[in-house]
Amino acid sequence: MKNPYSNQIEREELILKYLPLVKAIATNIKKHLPEDVDIRDLISYGVIGLIKAVDNLSTENPKRAEAYIKLRIKGAIYDYLRSLDFGSRQVREKERRIKEVVEKLKEKLGREPTDEEVAKELGISTEELFKTLDKINFSYILSLEEVFRDFARDYSELIPSSTNVEEEVIKRELTEKVKEAVSKLPEREKLVIQLIFYEELPAKEVAKILETSVSRVSQLKAKALERLREMLSNPL
């Protein structure tokens, strides 16, 4: 089907209409990122995704068009973040080292070590520890996002010209699958996921609620995301 927005004026109007959506999506993703990732970069790549989406639209249905545009915006931002090597071998090595230190201190102290104790043992500041934990956790989010992308197949299939595939069906099935997977998590991991992703509380607030350290919350979050990825990777 020919792009219904091939007219330059209509194209520009549609891009302007969805610019606020780019900022909203970028802001939401930024909540789970290290502080040194600039939201302006997320917005810039989101705009690129928006423009490509508008140029490839094959429907005039507002609901379907918005679903497609939203996915392309997210895809462009995640592709950019993936290029920053959050899942690199270096990040995984740091994750392994932090786990070793936490276990060593637990055995030595007979309790969960504080963030300050973990950072001191690693020879870094608590701020650097938190930044590293943010990168580790986001690497799991990126991995989980890949599962979501596979579930939806290809973005272009969400706007088919000759099939009956509906993006709302895909979204509903995925939502139910995620809820089911979360319900199977160990209680403490489930609580961390609910507080961070549903209540949108920062890790420091979650640590206070659970009366533990930020590093422990980060470990629980990473483990939960890893479990979710494994469960969601299974065939429907």
GINOR-V52109 format. One record per pair of residues at least 12 apart in sequence whose C-alpha atoms are under 10 Angstrom apart, sorted by the first residue. I is the first residue (numbers start at 1). GAP is how many residues later the second one is. D is the distance in whole Angstrom. If there is no record, write none. Layout:
i=<I;I>
gap=<GAP;GAP>
d=<D;D>
//
This chain:
i=<1;1;1;1;1;1;2;2;2;2;2;3;3;3;3;3;3;3;4;4;4;4;4;4;4;5;5;5;5;5;5;5;6;6;6;6;11;11;11;12;12;14;14;14;15;15;15;15;15;15;15;15;16;16;18;18;18;18;18;18;18;19;19;19;19;19;20;20;21;21;21;21;21;21;21;21;22;22;22;22;22;22;22;22;22;22;22;22;22;22;23;23;23;23;23;23;23;23;24;25;25;25;25;25;25;25;26;26;26;26;26;26;26;26;26;26;26;26;27;27;27;27;28;29;29;29;29;29;30;31;31;31;31;31;32;32;32;32;32;32;32;32;32;32;33;33;33;33;33;33;33;33;33;33;34;34;34;34;34;34;34;34;34;35;35;35;35;36;37;37;41;41;41;42;42;42;42;42;42;42;43;43;43;44;44;45;45;45;45;45;45;45;45;45;46;46;46;46;46;46;46;46;46;47;47;47;47;48;48;48;48;49;49;49;49;49;49;49;49;49;50;50;50;50;50;50;50;50;50;51;51;51;52;52;52;52;53;53;53;53;53;53;53;53;53;53;54;54;54;54;56;56;56;56;57;57;57;58;58;58;58;59;59;59;61;63;63;64;64;64;64;64;65;65;67;67;67;67;67;67;68;68;68;68;68;68;69;71;71;71;71;71;72;72;74;75;75;75;75;78;78;78;78;79;81;81;81;82;82;82;82;85;85;86;86;86;86;86;86;86;86;86;86;87;87;87;87;87;87;87;87;87;88;88;91;91;91;91;91;92;92;92;93;94;94;94;94;94;94;95;95;95;95;95;95;95;97;98;98;98;98;98;98;98;98;98;99;99;99;99;101;101;101;101;101;101;102;102;102;102;102;102;102;102;102;102;103;104;104;105;105;105;112;112;112;112;113;113;113;113;114;114;114;114;114;115;115;115;115;115;115;115;115;116;116;116;118;118;119;126;126;129;129;130;130;130;130;130;132;133;133;133;133;133;133;133;134;134;134;134;136;136;136;136;137;137;137;137;137;137;137;137;138;138;138;139;139;140;140;140;140;140;140;140;140;140;141;141;141;141;141;141;142;143;143;143;144;144;144;144;144;144;144;144;145;146;146;147;147;147;147;147;147;147;148;148;148;148;148;148;150;151;151;151;151;151;151;151;151;152;152;152;152;153;155;158;173;174;174;177;177;177;177;178;178;178;178;180;180;180;181;181;181;181;181;181;181;182;182;182;182;182;182;184;184;184;185;185;185;185;185;186;186;186;188;188;188;188;188;189;189;189;189;189;189;189;189;189;190;190;190;190;191;191;191;191;191;192;192;192;192;192;192;192;192;192;192;193;193;193;193;193;193;193;195;196;196;202;203;203;203;203;203;204;204;205;206>
gap=<56;57;58;159;160;161;54;55;56;57;159;51;52;53;54;55;56;57;50;51;52;53;54;55;56;49;50;51;52;53;54;55;48;49;50;51;40;43;44;39;42;36;37;40;32;35;36;37;38;39;40;54;34;35;29;32;33;36;48;51;52;24;27;28;31;32;23;27;22;25;26;29;45;48;49;52;20;21;22;23;24;25;26;27;28;47;48;51;52;55;16;17;19;20;21;23;24;50;19;17;18;21;45;48;49;52;13;14;15;16;17;18;19;20;47;48;51;52;12;13;15;16;172;13;45;48;49;109;12;165;166;169;170;171;102;103;105;106;109;164;165;168;170;171;48;98;100;101;102;103;104;105;106;108;96;97;98;99;100;101;102;103;104;95;96;99;100;95;44;47;36;39;40;31;32;34;35;36;38;39;30;33;34;32;33;28;29;30;31;32;33;34;35;36;24;26;27;28;29;30;31;32;34;25;26;29;30;24;25;28;29;20;21;22;23;24;25;26;27;28;18;19;20;21;22;23;24;25;26;18;21;22;17;20;21;24;12;13;15;16;17;18;19;20;102;103;12;14;15;18;12;13;100;103;12;99;102;98;101;102;103;100;101;102;98;104;105;94;95;102;103;104;93;94;88;91;92;100;101;104;87;88;89;90;91;99;86;78;81;84;85;87;83;84;71;70;71;74;80;63;64;67;68;63;57;58;61;56;57;60;61;50;54;46;48;49;50;51;52;53;54;55;56;48;49;50;51;52;53;54;55;56;48;51;41;42;44;45;48;43;44;47;43;28;35;38;39;41;42;37;38;40;41;42;124;127;25;20;21;23;24;31;34;35;117;121;19;116;117;120;12;16;17;18;20;21;12;13;15;16;17;19;20;113;114;117;15;14;17;12;13;16;100;101;103;104;99;100;102;103;98;99;100;101;102;12;14;15;97;98;99;100;101;13;97;99;95;97;96;88;89;85;86;73;74;84;85;88;83;81;82;83;84;85;86;89;69;81;84;88;82;83;85;86;81;82;83;84;85;86;88;89;83;84;87;83;86;81;82;83;84;85;86;87;88;89;80;81;84;85;87;88;83;82;83;86;81;82;83;84;85;86;88;89;84;83;87;81;82;83;84;85;86;87;23;26;30;81;84;85;83;19;20;22;23;81;82;84;85;15;18;19;22;17;12;12;63;58;62;51;54;55;59;50;51;53;54;48;51;52;43;46;47;48;49;50;51;12;42;43;45;46;49;43;44;47;38;39;40;42;43;34;38;41;22;29;32;33;36;28;30;31;32;33;34;35;36;38;30;31;34;35;15;19;29;30;33;14;15;17;18;25;26;28;29;30;32;13;24;27;28;29;31;32;14;21;25;12;12;13;14;15;18;13;14;12;12>
d=<9;6;8;9;6;9;9;8;6;9;10;9;7;7;6;5;7;9;10;9;10;7;7;7;6;7;8;9;8;9;9;8;9;7;9;9;9;7;8;9;9;10;9;7;9;7;7;10;9;7;10;10;10;10;9;8;10;10;8;8;9;9;9;7;8;10;10;10;10;9;10;9;10;9;8;9;9;6;9;9;6;6;10;9;8;9;8;7;8;10;9;9;8;6;9;8;9;10;9;9;8;8;8;8;7;9;7;9;9;6;6;9;9;7;9;8;8;10;7;10;8;8;10;9;9;9;9;10;8;10;10;8;9;8;7;9;8;7;9;9;9;9;9;10;10;9;10;6;7;10;9;6;10;10;8;6;8;9;5;6;10;10;8;10;7;9;10;8;9;10;9;9;10;10;9;9;6;9;8;8;9;10;8;9;9;8;9;9;6;6;9;9;7;10;9;8;5;7;8;6;5;9;9;10;7;8;9;9;8;7;9;8;9;9;5;4;8;7;5;8;9;6;8;9;6;5;9;10;8;9;9;9;9;8;9;9;9;10;7;5;9;9;6;8;10;9;10;9;7;9;10;10;9;10;8;9;8;9;7;8;7;7;9;8;10;10;10;8;7;9;7;9;9;8;10;8;9;7;9;10;7;8;9;7;7;9;9;9;10;7;10;9;7;9;10;9;10;9;9;10;7;8;9;9;9;9;8;10;8;7;9;9;8;10;9;6;7;9;7;5;9;10;8;8;7;9;8;5;8;10;8;8;10;9;8;9;7;6;8;10;7;9;10;10;10;8;9;10;8;8;8;9;7;9;9;10;8;8;9;9;8;9;9;9;9;10;10;10;10;8;9;10;7;9;7;7;9;9;9;6;10;9;10;9;9;10;10;10;10;8;8;9;8;8;10;8;9;8;9;9;8;6;8;8;9;10;8;9;9;6;7;6;8;9;9;10;10;8;10;10;10;10;8;10;10;8;7;9;10;9;7;10;10;6;8;9;10;10;8;10;9;9;10;7;7;8;10;7;5;9;8;10;10;9;10;9;10;9;6;9;9;6;6;10;10;8;10;9;7;9;10;9;10;9;8;7;7;8;10;8;5;9;8;9;9;9;10;10;7;9;10;7;6;10;10;8;10;9;8;9;9;8;10;10;8;9;9;9;9;8;7;8;9;10;10;9;9;9;10;10;9;7;8;8;10;9;7;10;10;10;10;8;6;9;10;6;7;9;8;9;9;7;9;9;9;9;10;7;10;8;8;10;8;10;9;9;8;10;9;9;9;5;6;9;8;6;9;10;9;9;7;10;9;9;9;9;10;7;9;10;9;7;9;7;6;10;8;10;10;9;7;10;7;8;9;10;9;10;9;10;7;7;9;8;10;10;10>
//
